[in-house]
Amino acid sequence: MRRHGERVAVRWQARSWRYRELDAAVAGLAVRLRGRGLGRGDLVGLSLPRSPDMLIALLAILRTGAAYVPLDPDYPADRLARQVADAGLATIVTDSATARRFGWDPSDTLLLDADPPAAETGLPDPAPDAAVAIEPGDPAYVIYTSGSTGEPKGVAVPHLAVVNFLQAMAQRPGLGRDDRLLAVTTLSFDIAVLELLLPLSVGAEVVIADADAAVDGARLARLIEDARITCMQGTPSRWRLLLESGWQ
């Protein structure tokens, strides 16, 4: 991220963050996470509404050497409870409203809105961001599928697989630094890794669709036009939403 300092990294609604601002916000939150003793080998739950804070938290968890476990706040409470119980999380990064909704113990959570990161307060002045040694086989994230029994089943995806995937997708179908990619997918589907990390890996721009726009064809079509989106991936049902709204 530091190579692209003054370029815009993230847009959300009417706001934007340059790469240097995003990097500073990630560094500040990573310091807070390390202050809780989090590091390589830990699993950290991530449960936030769609916003730049979600991306900042994801990157900060990775920067500590830990792996993130997405917990979509729109999912049923009983499903998330089973995931939390199964994963053995070191902590959950969330906000006050989400923590109250699911009855999570405050001592087991880091509430971003209780001590807001840079996305809300401006650039922090974090402690030095020491490099963390990780191995290619270390998990980057754990994604939960339904499993053959219907119970959530966690699958660990290592850093090596993520890097291979991003490098391959940057080449074909291809993404360059002048592209703007629209991120519409819930973090609980691992194609979200493409949407959030591929643009940042090449100095491009990621535009995060909020939860309402992501499921509304007309709003999504307006966002594509207004943000001058050059790239988007989606399921057949999402493309159908767009086409039915009159988008071409």
VEXZA-342710 format. One record per residue (C-alpha): z, y, x. Coordinates in steps of 0.1 Angstrom, whole numbers, padded with zeros to 4 digits, always signed. Layout:
N
ZYX ...
END
This chain:
248
+0000+0000+0000 +0008+0024+0028 -0029+0024+0040 -0040+0041+0008 -0012+0068+0005 -0029+0096-0015 -0051+0074-0037 -0040+0068-0073 -0025+0033-0075 -0012+0031-0111 -0019+0049-0144 +0001+0044-0176 -0004+0066-0206 -0006+0102-0193 +0010+0096-0159 -0001+0084-0126 +0015+0072-0093 -0001+0075-0059 +0002+0046-0035 +0028+0065-0014 +0049+0071-0046 +0046+0035-0057 +0056+0023-0022 +0086+0046-0021 +0097+0034-0056 +0093-0003-0046 +0112+0003-0013 +0141+0020-0032 +0145-0008-0057 +0142-0035-0029 +0171-0019-0012 +0192-0021-0044 +0182-0057-0048 +0191-0066-0012 +0224-0048-0018 +0232-0075-0043 +0226-0101-0017 +0191-0111-0030 +0166-0125-0005 +0144-0154+0005 +0148-0184-0017 +0163-0166-0047 +0148-0166-0082 +0150-0133-0100 +0143-0129-0137 +0120-0100-0147 +0122-0088-0183 +0108-0053-0189 +0084-0037-0214 +0049-0030-0202 +0051+0000-0179 +0050+0010-0142 +0087-0001-0140 +0076-0036-0146 +0051-0035-0117 +0076-0017-0094 +0103-0044-0101 +0078-0072-0095 +0068-0058-0061 +0104-0050-0051 +0115-0086-0059 +0086-0099-0037 +0096-0074-0009 +0131-0089-0007 +0116-0124-0001 +0127-0136-0035 +0105-0149-0063 +0102-0135-0097 +0104-0154-0130 +0087-0135-0159 +0108-0133-0191 +0086-0116-0217 +0109-0095-0240 +0085-0102-0269 +0092-0140-0266 +0117-0157-0290 +0153-0155-0278 +0158-0193-0278 +0128-0198-0255 +0140-0172-0230 +0175-0187-0231 +0161-0221-0221 +0141-0206-0193 +0171-0187-0180 +0193-0218-0181 +0167-0239-0164 +0157-0215-0136 +0192-0209-0122 +0184-0172-0117 +0203-0151-0091 +0200-0121-0114 +0177-0105-0141 +0160-0072-0136 +0158-0056-0171 +0168-0026-0191 +0198-0019-0214 +0180-0025-0247 +0165-0058-0236 +0198-0071-0221 +0216-0063-0254 +0189-0079-0275 +0193-0112-0257 +0230-0110-0250 +0227-0112-0212 +0259-0108-0193 +0259-0073-0176 +0273-0088-0144 +0242-0110-0142 +0216-0082-0147 +0203-0051-0128 +0196-0025-0155 +0169-0001-0144 +0177+0025-0170 +0214+0026-0160 +0203+0038-0125 +0166+0047-0129 +0141+0040-0102 +0115+0064-0089 +0093+0060-0119 +0119+0080-0138 +0137+0102-0113 +0111+0111-0086 +0108+0098-0051 +0140+0081-0037 +0152+0083-0002 +0157+0046+0005 +0173+0030+0035 +0149+0016+0061 +0127-0011+0045 +0132-0040+0070 +0105-0067+0070 +0115-0100+0055 +0101-0132+0071 +0086-0155+0045 +0065-0187+0048 +0032-0193+0031 +0048-0221+0011 +0077-0199-0002 +0074-0193-0040 +0061-0159-0051 +0068-0165-0087 +0078-0193-0112 +0057-0195-0144 +0069-0213-0174 +0046-0235-0195 +0053-0254-0226 +0054-0287-0208 +0044-0321-0223 +0076-0323-0242 +0074-0288-0257 +0103-0276-0235 +0097-0248-0210 +0088-0262-0176 +0088-0240-0145 +0060-0242-0120 +0065-0225-0086 +0034-0207-0073 +0036-0201-0035 +0025-0170-0016 -0004-0189+0000 -0019-0197-0034 -0016-0161-0045 -0032-0147-0014 -0061-0171-0015 -0066-0163-0052 -0067-0125-0046 -0089-0127-0016 -0114-0149-0034 -0115-0127-0065 -0119-0096-0044 -0151-0112-0031 -0164-0128-0064 -0168-0114-0090 -0156-0086-0066 -0134-0055-0068 -0136-0024-0046 -0114+0006-0040 -0133+0028-0065 -0127+0004-0094 -0102+0009-0122 -0089-0024-0136 -0072-0024-0171 -0041-0047-0172 -0036-0062-0206 -0020-0096-0201 +0017-0104-0205 +0035-0112-0173 +0043-0146-0186 +0006-0157-0181 -0002-0159-0144 -0036-0142-0148 -0015-0111-0149 -0012-0116-0111 -0049-0108-0109 -0046-0077-0130 -0016-0062-0113 -0020-0072-0077 -0058-0074-0071 -0064-0037-0075 -0035-0029-0052 -0048-0053-0025 -0080-0034-0022 -0069+0002-0027 -0082+0004-0063 -0064+0016-0094 -0045-0005-0120 -0043+0010-0155 -0015-0006-0175 -0021-0009-0212 +0011-0006-0232 +0021-0034-0256 +0006-0018-0287 -0028-0009-0271 -0031-0044-0256 -0033-0060-0291 -0052-0032-0310 -0090-0033-0305 -0096+0003-0315 -0069+0016-0292 -0080-0006-0264 -0116+0006-0267 -0104+0042-0265 -0083+0034-0235 -0113+0018-0217 -0134+0050-0224 -0106+0076-0216 -0094+0059-0184 -0130+0052-0173 -0122+0015-0168 -0147-0004-0146 -0132-0039-0149 -0112-0059-0174 -0105-0096-0179 -0093-0111-0212 -0092-0141-0235 -0120-0147-0260 -0097-0134-0287 -0091-0101-0269 -0129-0096-0264 -0133-0104-0301 -0108-0077-0310 -0128-0052-0290 -0161-0062-0305 -0147-0060-0341 -0135-0025-0334 -0171-0014-0327 -0169-0014-0289 -0201-0022-0270 
END
